[in-house]
């Protein structure tokens, strides 16, 4: 092949088309994976388009049916004529090596697509006024080429492989309950219910302002990265980079932030600060405090981080209502539709990156009862797309000093209510909030009697979005406990 030509192998293209024509048994697999642009020669593009049309009409693809279709469409001559199609059936004695021919054709197709994408990237880079726009355009072009290799199809169960895989997973869990454990949060009862945050899941933490949803999310990031040495990307649309680090520092050191900011730290407390700062410097926490960011931009940054670090274990976004979207700023749409597009994009991102994505969400301010799914602000799509929805309930927030002094309200007491769990039970977990270090902890970490989480009978996932305002039933002693 001359250097000035695009990558191609006409012999492989000819042999592959011949295999399709002489062997009906491979047609479903091969034609599903092929596109017209996979072929370099124009006549071959016409032929494969005709093959796909014939096969789509529920007819076997052979010399007669293909030639008849092309002739009726007036494309027979553009496909090389009847003589050329006949030659294709004689090009290979059997279809035994069709997979090798297919690999060659698809390899050259991807290489041509990459060269063409590179040309478009060069052209766009020459005229693009913004660096970020040029980089985003380049990433989209390359990603679109990578997606061409996605040829997943419906999977049957007859061969037993898929079922055997599930059985093998269950056996592994039976032998080791932690075999398929997700990312641990550091809260033992939450990890017991969720079995860790699973890859590809979208986890929503929702609360009214001042309840500590950012603190809870950052406590999870802190445990995952500083205790378990995972890699996390944090997108803070509300809080600057310095404040996030400040919270992490005092939370890990378990010291009063107010005391530190007023210059009243003692010498032994400074030692804790220095130890915490050293641990933070060697951690894999990556923070982006852009005030306006879209799901596409987050995905782009996470792709780059995953490529640079070789892995990505967790993404945290604070918070959904501050995010922008790629939807037009005018026309027949509203904020609910915009938030719906954002949450859908976040769920797709979690699946593509294969990591748990924690996204924070505001609740409606006018609320006198405990939070429920219908209180999610601006969109029922948040509930619909999320795999887990958790609410933070802190009775001491807004309580009077008299109620706290009288013991009617316990200062720092918090409930983490798992209102939706797509793959397991819902429930209520008791935590303690230490405000001075913005840290949630398990109740037994303060020497308080630790209670098992209270389980709530799980609502079926097929409940319609418009019915999502059904209040969560209160837990009862008769509820079945899925765990010991």
Secondary structure, 3 states (H helix, E strand, C coil): CCCCCCCCCHHHHHHHHHHHHHCHHHHHHHHHHCCHHHCCCHHHHHHHHHHHHHHHCCCCCCHHHHHHHHHHCCCCCCCCHHHHHHHHHCCCCCCCCHHHHHHHHHHHHHHHHHHHHHHHHHHHHHHCCCHHHHHHHHHHHHHHHHHHHCCCCCCCCCCCHHHHHHHHHHHHHHHCCCCCCCECCCCHHHHHHHCCECCCCEEEEEECCCCCHHHHHHHHHHHHHHHCCCEEEEEECCCCHHHHHHHHHHHHHCCCHHHHHCCCCCHHHHHHHHHHHHHHHCCEEEEECCCCCEHHHHHHHHHHHHHHHCCCCEEEEECHHHCECCCCCCCCCCHHHHHHHHHHHHHHHHHHHCCEEEEEEEECCCCCCCCCHHHECCCCHHHHHCCEEEEEECCCCCCCHHHHHCCCCCCCEEEEEEEEECCCCEEEEEEEEEHHHCEEEEHHHHCCCCCCCEEECCCCCCCCHHHCCCCCCCCCCCCCCCCC
